[in-house]
Amino acid sequence: MMTKETSPDVSTAPVIRSNVPGSFAWGVFHERHPKLIQQVLDALPYGPAEQTAVERLLTESTTGVLEPLGPDAPDHAQWLEWGRGLWGKPWGEAPFLWAESYFYRRLLEATGYFQPGAWQGVDPFAPFKNAELGGVAVDDELAALSKLNTLPEPQRAEALLSSALWGNRADLSFQITASAGVSTVSDLVADDSATFWAELGQAGGGRICVVADNAGRELLPDLVLIDHLLAGGLASRVTLYVKPHPYYVSDATMADVLATVERLRTAPSPAAGAIGQRLWVAMNEGTLAVRTHAFFCAPLPFHDMPNDLRTEFAGATMAILKGDLNYRRLVGDRLWSSTTPFSRTVGHFPSPVAALRTLKSDVLVGIDAAVVTHLDSTGTPWRTDGRHALVQVHR
């Protein structure tokens, strides 16, 4: 049963904003986004109108003030409400999570994703996703699935969990975990994997929710883990939640799920093909359901999820939240002390919850003080460079 918790006391945890030069959040807007904008414009042959709108967004988001969506935008009224008290202020004064979310919403607006016309419904990030999913390296990773089948069950389970955790790191994949069977322990700042498997085993098969993060080489091991949960009886049903439309650069949508399942089904590896076929059948039969909700593209933490979505999570054996953005939304995008208990920040969630996350932002809780002290002494940006990860569970 989930331990009941009150909402965390956030009075001592400042909201992260992007108006501090040199901070990670400031770098996202002033260093990462300009590069992203150029990549988007290079990836698809947008016309002069789209190019101008995208470049205007970049200028506004770094030197201007927050302007609402136009009245013709389908979610104009919703964003007016979400942005109450922020319109007309510099972007850097808005909460980082809010501003970053709005940047991607405005990017879709600039590229014509929502407006009637030739570019309507065209994912500006599709070229990146397709290139990653179709890469030759993916075939090598999927071929390693046959080796995983020869491992003893506990080792195989750990390998699959490790692959889902590190799946978007090019140097850690099925191929590596098939031989190693475990993550590099020194790279894990928190490891509740034993609790993860124990909780699922004790539940004896129930409904598991998986909130996806990225498409491509991250969604592949997520789907393989889902197949393992279903085939092994640890889950009787799995609900996979994806974004309703493109969001951050490589966030998974239904189109990405379909492409990834097909990539598995048609892979040269018989083991991968069998997994893809089982997932296909599971979707046909409803034991694997793919769902979405507008809230997954909202600029808000999960603490503020609407009642209908909260009801969907309630009663689940466990909700598995993948990735950095879901972690920020789960615990709150604040400058917590790293030793703040994980349970203190996630007690609001309506089911037991597990976070699988590589560290790519400043937000971090539930870490032993000795680990923090050691990593701080290295002088490296370990909280944001993606070289460390965590598995945290609250039941």
N, C-alpha and C positions, 0 to 999 in steps of 0.2 A: 504494500500500500504506500501511496505517496505521503511523505511527511508534510503536515500542514505547516506553512510558514507565513508570516506576515510579510508585507511588502518591505523591501530593504530600505533602510534609512539612507537616503541619498544626499542628505544635507552636507556631508563631508566629502562627497565625490563630485567634483565639478563636471559639468557637461563639456564634452570636447567640442571645440570650435576651431575654425581654420584661419583665424586672424593673428596667429602667433608666428612671425617669420622664423623659419628654421624648424618648425615642428613638423611631425609626420603629416598631419592634416593639411597644413599650409603647403607642403610639398606636393600633395595630391592635386591641388588646384593649380599650382603655379609651375609644376614640373611634369607631373604625370599626365594631366589632362591635355596640355598642348601637344604632347607626343601622340596621345590617343586620337585627338582631332585630326592630326595629319595622317595617321594610319587609316582612319575611317574614310577620309577624302581620297586616299590613294587606292583603297580597296574596291570602291565602286565608282562608276562614272557619273557622279552627281552633276547636275547642271548648275549654271551660275546662281540661280535662286537658292538652291540648297546649299551651295558652297558659301554664299554670303550669309545665310542664316546661321550656319554652323560657326563661321568665324566671328559673327556678332555675339553668339553665345559665349565663346571663349573670352572675348573682351569683357563682356558684361560680368561673367563669373569671377574674373580676376581683378577688375578695376571698377565695376559698376555696382548697381543696387538690384535687389530682387524685384523682378517684374512678374506679375501673374500671367498665366496662360490666357490666350485670347478667348473671347466669349464663344467662339465656334468650337473650341476644344471639347471633346466629349466628357472630360472630367474637370471642366472649368470650375464648377461649383464646389467639387470635392477639394480641389487644391486651394481654392479661396479659403475654405474652412481650415484646412491643415496649415495654411500659412498666415492665419490671423495673427496680427502683431508683428509680422516679419516683413511684409511688403514695403518696399521703399528703403529698407536697410541694406547696408553692404552685405554681400554674400558671406563674408567671413564672420559676421556677427550671429548668423544662424547656427543652430546646432550642426555639427559636422555631418551626422547621419542624415539630417533633414536636407542640408544643402547638397550633399553628394547625390542623394536620391533625386532631388529636383533637377540636378544637372543632367542626369540620364533621361529623365522625362522630357526635358527641354531638347535634348539631342534628338530624340525620336520626333519631336515636333519639327525641328529644323530640317530633318531629312525627309519629311513628308510621310512618316509611317502611319499617322492617323488620318490625314486629310485625303479626300477623294482625289484620285490622280494615279499616275503611273507608278509612283513610289509607295503607294499605300500598301501596308503589310510587308514591305521588304525589310528584313532584319539587317540593320547596318553592320552587325557583328557576324553575320553568317559566313563571310569569307574566312574569318579567323577560326570559327568553329569547324567548318568543313575541312580546312587544311589540317587541323590538328587531328580530327577523327580519321581522315583518309591517309595519314602519314604511314610510311613503311614501318616506322618504329612500332606502330600499333599492332601490326601483324606479328612481330616478334613477341610482344607482350602477351597477345592472345594465345600464341603457340605455347607459352609457358603454363597455360591452364591445364594442359595434360599432365605436367609434372605435379601440379597441386593435387590432382586426383590420387596421386600415389602416396601422399603424406598421411600420417595418422590423423584422425579427426581433430583432436585438440590443436595440433600444429597447423592443420589446414585452416581451421577457423581463425586462428591468430593471423595467418598469412593473408586471408581475405579481409580481415579487419584492418590490418596494416596497409594493404593496398588501397582500401577505401579512404584511409586517413591520408596517405601520401600520394594518392593517384594522380595529382596534377604536377608532381615533381618529376622531371624527366629522368632523374638518376635513381628513382625508387619506383618500382613497378611490379607487376605480376612476376616478371622475370627474376627480379631480385628477391622478392619475398618467397618465391617458389623454392629457392635454394636456402635462404636464410630462415624463413618461417616467422621471423619477428622483426619489429622495427629496430632501428639503432637506438638502444636504450638511452644513451646520453643525449639524444635529440628530443626525448620526450620530457617535457617539464611537469607533466602530471599524467599518470597512467592508471585509470580505473577499468582497464580492459577485463580484469578478472571479475570485477563486480558486474560489468556489462554482460558477460556470458552467464554468470550465475543467476542474474535476475531473469534473463530470457529462459534459462533452463528451468527455473522454479515455476515460471508462469505456465509452462507446459503447452505453449502454443496459443496465441491470441492475436489480436489485431495490433500490428506495428505500423507506426507512421514514420515515414522518411521524408524529411524536408531537404530537397536537393539544393545544391549550390551551382557548381559550374557544369557545363556540357563537356563534350570532348573526352579527353583522357581521364577526367575525374568522374564523369557519369558512367563510364564503362565499368570500373570496379564497384561503383555503387550498385549497379544493376546485378553484377555478379554476386555481391553480398546479399542482395534481396533474393536472388535465386537460391542461395545457400539457406537462408532463413526459411523459405517456403519448402524447399525439397527436404530439409532436415527436420521439419516439424516444429521448429522454434517459433514459427508464425503460421497461423491458419489463414490470415489475410494480411496483405501489406497495402497501405495507401501511400503512394508516392506523390508528394506535392511539388509542383513546378511553378514557374512564374507564368502569369497570364499573357505576357508579351515580353519582348526583349527588355532587359533592365541593365544591370552592370554588364561589363564587356562580354562575358561568356556565360551568363546565367542561363540555366536550362529551361526550355519551354517544351510543350508537348511535341513540337516538330523535332526537337533535339532528342527526345526520348525515342520517337519512332525511328529516327536515323541511327541511333545507337543500337537499338534492338536489331535492326536490319544489318548493321555492321557485324554484330555477333552471329546472326543467322547465316551470313554469307562468308564468314571468315574461313580461310583454308584449314584452320584448326578444328578437328572434329569435336573436341571438348567445348570450344567456344560456340560452335554451331548448335550443339545440344542445349547449351544454356540459353542461347537466343530463341530456340524453338520452344523451350519450356516457358520462357517469359511471354512469348507470343500466346501460347495456350492459356497461361495464367491470366493474361489480359482478356482473352476471349471469355474465360469462365468467371471472371470477376474476383479471383483470389489476388490479383494484382490490379488495383484501381489507380489510375492517374487522375489527380484532381488539381484544381487551382482555385485561387481566390484573389480578388483585387487587393486585399491587404498585403499580399506578398510583395507588392510593388509600392507599398505605402512608406512614408518617411518616418515611421514610428516604431518603437520597441514592441516586442511581443506582449509586454505588460498591458498594452492598449488594444490587443486584438479584439475584434467584435465578437458578440455572443455566439453568432452562428458558427464561426470558426472555432471558438473555444469549445463549443459543444462537440464538434467533430473530433477534437483531440481527447476530450474527456472519455475515460473508460478504456483508452488504449493501454496495452501492456507496456509500451514504451514509445516515445517519440525520439527519433534519431535526427539531430540537426547537424547538417554538414556545413563546413566552411566558416570563413572569417566573418562575413556579413551576418549570417544567422547567429553567430556567437555574440556579435555586438548588439543585435536586436534582442537576444535572449537575456543577457545580463545587464544591458543598459550601456549606451555609448558614453561612458563616463571615465574619468581618471581615477578608477578605484585603486586602492592599495592592492598590490598583487597577492597579498596574503589574506584578503577578504574571503571568507568561506564561500565556495561556490553555491552551497545550499542557501545562503543568505540572499543571493541575488536572483535565484531562479524558482523560489517557492511559489511564485505567482502562476507558474505554468500548470495547466490543468491535468497533466499526466506525468508519470515518471519520465525523465528526459536524459538523453545522452548527447554530449557535444563531441563531435569529431572535427578537429580544426587544426590547420597549420597556421602559425602566428604571422599575421600580416598587417597588424594594426596595434595601437597602444593599449587597447582594452585587454585586461587580464585579471583573473581572480582565481582563488583556490590553489595557489602555488606555495610550496614550503619555503619558509624564509631562507633556509640554507641554500636552496636552489637559486633563488633570486640573487642572493649575495654573490654566489659563485659566478653566475652568468653576467651580472653587472660588472664583475671584476675583469671580464674578458675585453671590455672596451668595444664590443661589437653591438650593432643594432639588433639584438637577438629577438626583441619583441615584434619586429616588423620585417625581417629579411626572409621569412618563409622557411628558415632552416630548422625551426623547432616546431613541435606539435604537442597536442594534448588529447587525451581521452578523459572526459569527466562525466560522472553519472550522479544524478539525484533521483532518489526513489521515494 
